[in-house]
Amino acid sequence: MSGKDEEFREYVVARGPALLRVALHLTGQPADAEDLLQAALAKTYLAWDRINDRTLLDGYVRRAMVNINISWWRRRKLEEYPSEELPDLPVRDRPGPGELDELLEQALNRLPPRQRTAVVLRYYEDMSEPEVAEALGVSVGTVKSTVSRAVAKLRGDLVVLDAPVKEAQPQV
């Protein structure tokens, strides 16, 4: 391991938990916070040699997290469209453990083949992004974007499972 790598690793080990708390405050969701911190640390690693004053590292990472989070908001805003009326969604009881597996499998089957393959290799087979890229014969960036889009579709398909179980009330 080079000196740069070791120094960066020591910084992440020492400051990671505090930076994760900041990311959690920014996103409000633990999974999103982890993704945000990871993205900010990747940018920090790329700029490591340009950051001369190591006492400013926390500020650099926090600013990177804010900028990335804003960028994510803007990207999400393009995918959301307001409507005059809310659609009527059926209210269901929460599925049991076996039903949950079946619903997830059905949602996976609705994905296009490439996305399904990438998700299965990445999360079911626990392969790293470079390993998935090699297996599929694509770049790591393509794996990241493919998996990201697939997970977004899965979340959309399974969002009904997160809804609280209660009678549907009209919105006023």
Residue pairs with C-beta under 8 A, 6 or more apart in sequence:
1 9
4 48
4 49
7 48
8 44
8 45
8 48
11 54
11 57
12 41
15 57
15 58
15 61
16 37
18 58
19 37
19 40
19 41
19 58
19 61
19 62
19 65
20 33
20 34
20 37
22 62
22 65
23 32
23 33
23 34
23 36
23 37
23 40
23 65
24 30
24 33
26 33
26 36
26 65
26 66
26 69
27 33
27 36
27 69
36 65
36 68
36 69
36 72
37 61
37 65
39 64
39 65
39 68
40 61
40 62
40 64
40 65
40 68
41 61
43 64
43 68
44 51
44 57
44 60
44 61
44 64
47 60
51 57
51 60
86 171
88 168
89 160
89 163
89 168
91 163
91 165
91 166
91 167
91 168
92 160
92 165
93 165
94 161
94 165
95 102
95 103
95 161
100 161
103 158
103 161
104 154
104 158
107 153
107 154
107 157
107 158
108 116
108 119
108 120
108 154
109 116
110 153
110 157
111 119
111 150
111 153
111 154
114 136
114 146
115 146
115 147
115 149
115 150
115 153
116 150
117 136
118 132
118 136
118 143
118 146
118 147
118 150
119 147
119 150
119 151
119 154
121 127
121 131
121 132
121 135
121 136
122 129
122 132
122 143
122 147
127 135
129 140
129 143
129 144
129 147
130 140
132 143
132 147
133 139
133 140
133 142
133 143
136 142
136 143
138 146
